[in-house]
Amino acid sequence: MNELTAANKDKLMSDLRLVIADAEELLRLTVDQVGESAAGVRNRVQDRLDQAKVDLLQLQQAAVTKVKAAGHAADDFVQDNPWKAIGIAAGAGLVLGLLVSRR
């Protein structure tokens, strides 16, 4: 479940980067448009894009921090309970093996 969620987050972050790049390109293409309202819209869009970049970076940093914490917790568990870890890994391997062999 967490792997699926991580994959979805990675895809979302990639999609957001593409949207930001497309919006920036659109802003560059409309630079020659004159008028106060066009300039105002460009400025608002640029401000929102800048904020989206900051938010995306913060989201990425938070995700990395959570992944590192989960890795450290797993490492601590394995260090403190090596036989339990072996048993859990063997059980998971058995279940996966049974599921794969049925197909």
C-alpha atoms as an extended CHARMM CRD file, in Angstrom:
* protein
*
       103  EXT
         1         1  MET       CA              0.0000000000        0.0000000000        0.0000000000  PROA      1               0.0000000000
         2         2  ASN       CA              2.7840000000        2.4250000000        0.8940000000  PROA      2               0.0000000000
         3         3  GLU       CA              4.6470000000        1.5780000000       -2.3180000000  PROA      3               0.0000000000
         4         4  LEU       CA              1.5170000000        2.3650000000       -4.3110000000  PROA      4               0.0000000000
         5         5  THR       CA              1.0920000000        5.6290000000       -2.4370000000  PROA      5               0.0000000000
         6         6  ALA       CA              4.7540000000        6.5110000000       -3.0130000000  PROA      6               0.0000000000
         7         7  ALA       CA              4.3700000000        5.7830000000       -6.7200000000  PROA      7               0.0000000000
         8         8  ASN       CA              1.2700000000        7.9840000000       -6.8460000000  PROA      8               0.0000000000
         9         9  LYS       CA              3.1340000000       10.7910000000       -5.0580000000  PROA      9               0.0000000000
        10        10  ASP       CA              6.0300000000       10.4960000000       -7.5040000000  PROA      10              0.0000000000
        11        11  LYS       CA              3.6400000000       10.6540000000      -10.4480000000  PROA      11              0.0000000000
        12        12  LEU       CA              1.8120000000       13.6160000000       -8.9100000000  PROA      12              0.0000000000
        13        13  MET       CA              5.0610000000       15.4810000000       -8.3620000000  PROA      13              0.0000000000
        14        14  SER       CA              6.1410000000       14.7400000000      -11.9300000000  PROA      14              0.0000000000
        15        15  ASP       CA              2.7860000000       15.9090000000      -13.2700000000  PROA      15              0.0000000000
        16        16  LEU       CA              2.9750000000       19.0970000000      -11.2100000000  PROA      16              0.0000000000
        17        17  ARG       CA              6.4320000000       19.8300000000      -12.5860000000  PROA      17              0.0000000000
        18        18  LEU       CA              5.0610000000       19.4370000000      -16.1200000000  PROA      18              0.0000000000
        19        19  VAL       CA              2.1140000000       21.7240000000      -15.3820000000  PROA      19              0.0000000000
        20        20  ILE       CA              4.4460000000       24.3510000000      -13.9430000000  PROA      20              0.0000000000
        21        21  ALA       CA              6.7300000000       24.1130000000      -16.9880000000  PROA      21              0.0000000000
        22        22  ASP       CA              3.7480000000       24.4100000000      -19.3440000000  PROA      22              0.0000000000
        23        23  ALA       CA              2.3710000000       27.4000000000      -17.4560000000  PROA      23              0.0000000000
        24        24  GLU       CA              5.7580000000       29.1160000000      -17.5480000000  PROA      24              0.0000000000
        25        25  GLU       CA              5.9350000000       28.5160000000      -21.2960000000  PROA      25              0.0000000000
        26        26  LEU       CA              2.4530000000       29.9800000000      -21.6680000000  PROA      26              0.0000000000
        27        27  LEU       CA              3.5560000000       33.0540000000      -19.7350000000  PROA      27              0.0000000000
        28        28  ARG       CA              6.5580000000       33.4670000000      -22.0270000000  PROA      28              0.0000000000
        29        29  LEU       CA              4.3490000000       33.2030000000      -25.0880000000  PROA      29              0.0000000000
        30        30  THR       CA              1.9720000000       35.9120000000      -23.8320000000  PROA      30              0.0000000000
        31        31  VAL       CA              4.6850000000       38.4340000000      -22.9770000000  PROA      31              0.0000000000
        32        32  ASP       CA              3.9350000000       40.4450000000      -26.1210000000  PROA      32              0.0000000000
        33        33  GLN       CA              0.2600000000       40.7860000000      -25.1650000000  PROA      33              0.0000000000
        34        34  VAL       CA             -0.3500000000       44.3550000000      -24.0940000000  PROA      34              0.0000000000
        35        35  GLY       CA             -2.8010000000       45.7200000000      -21.6600000000  PROA      35              0.0000000000
        36        36  GLU       CA             -3.0410000000       46.1790000000      -17.9680000000  PROA      36              0.0000000000
        37        37  SER       CA             -5.3200000000       43.1940000000      -17.4410000000  PROA      37              0.0000000000
        38        38  ALA       CA             -2.9840000000       40.8460000000      -19.3470000000  PROA      38              0.0000000000
        39        39  ALA       CA             -0.0210000000       42.0420000000      -17.2940000000  PROA      39              0.0000000000
        40        40  GLY       CA             -2.0160000000       41.6000000000      -14.0820000000  PROA      40              0.0000000000
        41        41  VAL       CA             -3.0090000000       38.0690000000      -15.0230000000  PROA      41              0.0000000000
        42        42  ARG       CA              0.5800000000       37.2060000000      -15.9180000000  PROA      42              0.0000000000
        43        43  ASN       CA              1.8000000000       38.5600000000      -12.5990000000  PROA      43              0.0000000000
        44        44  ARG       CA             -0.8130000000       36.6000000000      -10.6180000000  PROA      44              0.0000000000
        45        45  VAL       CA             -0.0450000000       33.4040000000      -12.5260000000  PROA      45              0.0000000000
        46        46  GLN       CA              3.6890000000       33.8980000000      -12.0180000000  PROA      46              0.0000000000
        47        47  ASP       CA              3.1580000000       34.4360000000       -8.2770000000  PROA      47              0.0000000000
        48        48  ARG       CA              1.0730000000       31.2810000000       -8.0430000000  PROA      48              0.0000000000
        49        49  LEU       CA              3.6490000000       29.3250000000      -10.0300000000  PROA      49              0.0000000000
        50        50  ASP       CA              6.3850000000       30.4950000000       -7.7020000000  PROA      50              0.0000000000
        51        51  GLN       CA              4.3020000000       29.4210000000       -4.6970000000  PROA      51              0.0000000000
        52        52  ALA       CA              3.5580000000       26.0560000000       -6.3530000000  PROA      52              0.0000000000
        53        53  LYS       CA              7.2870000000       25.4850000000       -6.8230000000  PROA      53              0.0000000000
        54        54  VAL       CA              7.9280000000       26.2220000000       -3.1560000000  PROA      54              0.0000000000
        55        55  ASP       CA              5.0690000000       23.9520000000       -2.0840000000  PROA      55              0.0000000000
        56        56  LEU       CA              6.3090000000       21.1820000000       -4.3600000000  PROA      56              0.0000000000
        57        57  LEU       CA              9.7980000000       21.4310000000       -2.9100000000  PROA      57              0.0000000000
        58        58  GLN       CA              8.4120000000       21.3030000000        0.6350000000  PROA      58              0.0000000000
        59        59  LEU       CA              6.2780000000       18.2750000000       -0.2580000000  PROA      59              0.0000000000
        60        60  GLN       CA              9.2990000000       16.5370000000       -1.7330000000  PROA      60              0.0000000000
        61        61  GLN       CA             11.4020000000       17.2800000000        1.3530000000  PROA      61              0.0000000000
        62        62  ALA       CA              8.6380000000       16.0210000000        3.6500000000  PROA      62              0.0000000000
        63        63  ALA       CA              8.3340000000       12.8160000000        1.6290000000  PROA      63              0.0000000000
        64        64  VAL       CA             12.0880000000       12.2340000000        1.7700000000  PROA      64              0.0000000000
        65        65  THR       CA             12.0820000000       12.8240000000        5.5330000000  PROA      65              0.0000000000
        66        66  LYS       CA              9.2470000000       10.3190000000        6.0380000000  PROA      66              0.0000000000
        67        67  VAL       CA             10.9550000000        7.7070000000        3.8670000000  PROA      67              0.0000000000
        68        68  LYS       CA             14.2110000000        8.1300000000        5.7830000000  PROA      68              0.0000000000
        69        69  ALA       CA             12.3680000000        7.8290000000        9.1120000000  PROA      69              0.0000000000
        70        70  ALA       CA             10.6250000000        4.6560000000        7.9330000000  PROA      70              0.0000000000
        71        71  GLY       CA             13.9680000000        3.2350000000        6.7920000000  PROA      71              0.0000000000
        72        72  HSD       CA             15.5740000000        4.0030000000       10.1360000000  PROA      72              0.0000000000
        73        73  ALA       CA             12.6160000000        2.4540000000       11.9870000000  PROA      73              0.0000000000
        74        74  ALA       CA             12.8680000000       -0.7060000000        9.8660000000  PROA      74              0.0000000000
        75        75  ASP       CA             16.6190000000       -0.8450000000       10.4150000000  PROA      75              0.0000000000
        76        76  ASP       CA             16.1710000000       -0.4280000000       14.1720000000  PROA      76              0.0000000000
        77        77  PHE       CA             13.5450000000       -3.1700000000       14.2300000000  PROA      77              0.0000000000
        78        78  VAL       CA             15.7840000000       -5.5750000000       12.3330000000  PROA      78              0.0000000000
        79        79  GLN       CA             18.7520000000       -4.7390000000       14.5780000000  PROA      79              0.0000000000
        80        80  ASP       CA             16.6810000000       -5.2510000000       17.7420000000  PROA      80              0.0000000000
        81        81  ASN       CA             14.7280000000       -8.3120000000       16.5200000000  PROA      81              0.0000000000
        82        82  PRO       CA             16.7330000000      -10.1950000000       13.9050000000  PROA      82              0.0000000000
        83        83  TRP       CA             14.8190000000      -13.4740000000       14.2610000000  PROA      83              0.0000000000
        84        84  LYS       CA             11.4480000000      -11.7740000000       14.0510000000  PROA      84              0.0000000000
        85        85  ALA       CA             12.6190000000       -9.9680000000       10.9220000000  PROA      85              0.0000000000
        86        86  ILE       CA             13.7350000000      -13.2510000000        9.3820000000  PROA      86              0.0000000000
        87        87  GLY       CA             10.3950000000      -14.8400000000       10.2720000000  PROA      87              0.0000000000
        88        88  ILE       CA              8.4280000000      -11.9470000000        8.7960000000  PROA      88              0.0000000000
        89        89  ALA       CA             10.5050000000      -12.0010000000        5.6110000000  PROA      89              0.0000000000
        90        90  ALA       CA             10.0980000000      -15.7800000000        5.2890000000  PROA      90              0.0000000000
        91        91  GLY       CA              6.3320000000      -15.5030000000        5.8350000000  PROA      91              0.0000000000
        92        92  ALA       CA              5.9990000000      -12.7170000000        3.3010000000  PROA      92              0.0000000000
        93        93  GLY       CA              8.0640000000      -14.7190000000        0.8020000000  PROA      93              0.0000000000
        94        94  LEU       CA              5.8710000000      -17.7640000000        1.3560000000  PROA      94              0.0000000000
        95        95  VAL       CA              2.6600000000      -15.7880000000        0.8420000000  PROA      95              0.0000000000
        96        96  LEU       CA              4.0120000000      -14.1060000000       -2.2930000000  PROA      96              0.0000000000
        97        97  GLY       CA              5.2300000000      -17.4500000000       -3.6100000000  PROA      97              0.0000000000
        98        98  LEU       CA              1.8000000000      -18.9780000000       -3.1120000000  PROA      98              0.0000000000
        99        99  LEU       CA              0.1010000000      -16.0690000000       -4.8150000000  PROA      99              0.0000000000
       100       100  VAL       CA              2.4480000000      -16.1700000000       -7.7940000000  PROA      100             0.0000000000
       101       101  SER       CA              2.1930000000      -19.9500000000       -8.1750000000  PROA      101             0.0000000000
       102       102  ARG       CA             -1.6060000000      -19.7690000000       -8.4560000000  PROA      102             0.0000000000
       103       103  ARG       CA             -1.4210000000      -17.7040000000      -11.6340000000  PROA      103             0.0000000000
